[in-house]
């Protein structure tokens, strides 16, 4: 991506001409930029609609520019200045489009609001550039001028367009970006995020790894207006590594998020102009190979990486997806010699590889037999033996994905479920937490469900200790990643105790309950159950206590409830409308956006709510949000103002 100021002007794009005679040169430069924009191709799903609209508008300039170019008279200084402003804006647009074309999909999702602000800025600059065009002096024909006027009208309407936020993706990102270790690596959540971002196979994830690596390098070089913070970059890397594990790739730490990085990164940092030949990089890790091996497809990989791929029960080539007749490996001596020669020539030190722990081995180096023994001890008649075994399994299940698979394969799920009704609070707490940890693996989710765990977990949620209740809520959230479990939990009366935890729990308990209830309310049948369980009052309390920092998440649940008739009736009361207006008046930009979205959803079903909001003084503040709110907030405020206008006319 381009790193220059004012939109990242590339080499060859700089405008040095200042005299009227150089007007055609400026036009040629603009046409060149537009041509490169037209060649960008496909865009990331998250912002594809905005990209395609922007490209169409940029292409509209072609007849305008060609007509000016064909003029016989010189272009005036005013005309050249206008063209310079136009080029600066189009180059800025190109940089944004390139970000959405080849940038990190995870970054675009995590920083969606910042990217949308970028689109808004480009649209504003395009509109201002068109406003200053001296049409008469440039001799623009009426036909071309009509096209330009149409584009100006489209740019004006763009800010009025309403949208629908992917609430599920937003909440999933909130969970994986949280500090809850039991949930932020949940396999089902990561899979759902990966699916929405089209990161579903080795090729797409490898390309995403390259994009994230470029993002890290940009951050190290200062980046541009859209450059994320160091903390955000680290979170993006964490999400990427979790997605890599899902498609069978190993996590990679060679990103240098904090200025350190692995040996390869440090070697490159000493020689920033040094580029490792592409053939020297392992297609799986994208790191320079120290022990390259050939497999049956003819592709070369780092031995450790491809061995992990095979150990994960894959029988295909990661790069070509070709089914392999055999899983043998042969050293690629010729390539290894070339790598060593290149390293010596460029004073590049090969990184040392840590010893590989094969799949199926516990990360604590405990053997399968010991796990089997622990599982047997879960059913011991000796309470102390049971207590010790379930605690050990809880700790092991937290440590690694391999442990979770191994423990489940050794038959731990059903004995753990059988321990949930135990009167011993510690055994109960360890058992439900172990099930929570195991449920991070998607296959384990099904095993836990089939073992009849959901009703037992709900009982712990009702009667267990504080920590047991919190981990039960987190376990229900994890299990509800399976759509059929959303219905099962609702039918098993799991919503009332979650509402109780939401009202009376600790801060962590409230957060666990809130995320679980949001996920359950994605199922339409659970919205009415949540209302009947009394969810509105504790949600209102969360809105009143801003120190809890749960406003946006709470409003997100209200938005789901507002889409259901029972929910609208329950929340459409004067105190709630007044509270929404309070957030619209003095909330954070995101608070204002969420509150406006809820009010719009309510008002779409009943114009009376609009009139009430007007009485509470919402109008002027909605006008302000339309001017200076978040991108989504602007569109929601505009739609709400239009709805209010219609309501007043009735």
Number of C-alpha atoms within 10 A of each C-alpha: 17 19 16 14 11 13 20 20 21 14 8 9 17 13 15 9 14 13 12 16 14 17 22 21 14 23 21 15 17 24 19 14 21 21 14 12 20 14 8 15 12 12 20 20 16 18 19 15 11 16 23 15 13 20 18 12 19 20 15 16 18 16 16 18 19 14 14 21 19 9 13 7 12 17 21 17 15 15 19 24 18 17 22 22 16 23 25 22 23 25 23 23 28 28 22 23 25 17 22 24 19 19 22 24 30 24 25 20 22 21 16 16 15 18 21 18 16 18 21 18 15 21 22 16 19 23 19 15 19 19 14 15 18 14 15 8 11 20 14 19 13 10 10 17 15 12 15 19 13 14 20 20 12 15 19 14 10 15 22 19 13 16 11 8 10 10 16 17 18 16 17 20 19 15 21 22 19 12 10 14 13 21 24 21 22 25 24 23 24 25 19 17 23 24 12 17 19 15 23 18 19 21 17 13 23 21 17 21 23 16 19 22 20 17 24 25 15 17 18 15 11 12 19 17 14 14 19 21 11 15 10 16 23 17 19 23 22 19 21 26 19 21 24 26 16 20 21 21 23 19 16 18 14 17 22 19 21 12 13 12 15 15 16 19 19 18 17 15 15 10 13 10 8 12 8 17 10 11 13 21 19 22 22 24 22 20 18 21 26 21 18 26 23 18 19 17 18 10 15 26 30 24 20 20 20 28 18 18 21 17 14 16 10 17 16 18 22 24 16 12 13 12 14 14 10 11 16 12 16 12 16 16 13 9 18 17 11 12 24 16 13 15 14 12 9 12 11 21 14 16 16 10 10 7 7 10 12 14 19 17 14 23 16 10 8 12 13 17 10 10 24 16 12 23 25 16 20 26 17 14 9 10 14 11 15 20 20 16 24 29 21 16 26 23 16 24 27 18 14 15 22 17 25 26 18 22 23 22 14 16 15 24 24 18 17 26 23 17 22 24 17 14 10 13 16 16 25 25 26 26 30 32 29 28 29 30 30 34 31 27 21 19 14 23 25 14 17 23 18 12 15 13 23 23 16 18 28 25 18 26 27 18 13 24 15 16 19 25 28 27 29 30 33 26 29 30 26 28 28 22 23 16 13 11 20 25 17 15 21 19 14 13 15 26 29 22 20 30 25 18 26 26 20 12 19 14 15 15 23 24 23 27 29 24 23 24 27 24 23 27 22 17 16 15 15 22 27 17 21 24 21 15 17 16 25 19 15 18 21 19 13 20 22 12 11 11 9 12 12 17 23 17 22 21 23 20 23 26 23 20 30 25 17 18 13 17 23 21 13 19 19 18 12 13 11 16 20 17 17 25 26 18 21 27 20 11 17 14 16 18 21 26 26 27 29 30 26 23 25 25 22 27 23 18 14 14 17 15 22 26 16 17 20 15 12 16 15 22 20 12 17 25 16 14 25 23 16 12 21 20 23 26 27 25 24 31 31 23 22 26 22 12 16 22 13 12 16 12 6 6
